[in-house]
């Protein structure tokens, strides 16, 4: 018991440093975690017209809020997240919600993840990341796939719909 009292503060300090570093590194890479409010999440999923059985991919999925709601609506939902802390947190949320059969989180870079199976792609990324992502979306998404962005549009693309800072595109 004495050893636990001795090492618990050290363990917590190391854990706090690791957590802080993971978020600082994400900011340095240009991918900070900025959660989307619940109202906007619901708005984006409504605009996506997500159907049961479709596949939704959330690029930069953060805490997994889109993935959870999409899975609850009957979609196959995949979150792509690089930050290992957010990956673990999202996986825990999926497990707790009992959605492991229809939702999953993949630790991967959004620029390298294969999007060919996606019917809907959600992203809340920086303008620079959106620009890097454009060619990949055109190359990999099937005709008719929907892409929704929060706040930042894709340069040169004309949205099908723009509502409350949400841009909907069809490929």
Rosetta blueprint (number, residue, H / E / L):
1 X L
2 X H
3 X H
4 X H
5 X H
6 X H
7 X H
8 X H
9 X H
10 X H
11 X H
12 X H
13 X H
14 X H
15 X H
16 X H
17 X H
18 X H
19 X H
20 X H
21 X H
22 X H
23 X H
24 X H
25 X H
26 X H
27 X H
28 X H
29 X L
30 X L
31 X L
32 X L
33 X L
34 X L
35 X L
36 X L
37 X L
38 X H
39 X H
40 X H
41 X H
42 X H
43 X H
44 X H
45 X H
46 X H
47 X H
48 X H
49 X L
50 X L
51 X L
52 X L
53 X L
54 X L
55 X E
56 X E
57 X E
58 X E
59 X E
60 X L
61 X L
62 X L
63 X L
64 X L
65 X H
66 X H
67 X H
68 X H
69 X H
70 X H
71 X H
72 X H
73 X L
74 X L
75 X L
76 X E
77 X E
78 X E
79 X E
80 X E
81 X E
82 X L
83 X L
84 X H
85 X H
86 X H
87 X H
88 X H
89 X H
90 X H
91 X H
92 X H
93 X H
94 X H
95 X H
96 X H
97 X H
98 X L
99 X L
100 X L
101 X L
102 X L
103 X E
104 X E
105 X E
106 X E
107 X E
108 X L
109 X L
110 X L
111 X L
112 X L
113 X L
114 X L
115 X L
116 X L
117 X L
118 X L
119 X L
120 X E
121 X E
122 X E
123 X E
124 X L
125 X L
126 X L
127 X H
128 X H
129 X H
130 X H
131 X H
132 X H
133 X H
134 X H
135 X H
136 X H
137 X H
138 X H
139 X H
140 X H
141 X L
142 X L
143 X L
144 X L
145 X L
146 X E
147 X E
148 X E
149 X E
150 X E
151 X L
152 X L
153 X L
154 X L
155 X L
156 X L
157 X L
158 X L
159 X L
160 X L
161 X E
162 X E
163 X E
164 X L
165 X L
166 X E
167 X E
168 X E
169 X E
170 X E
171 X L
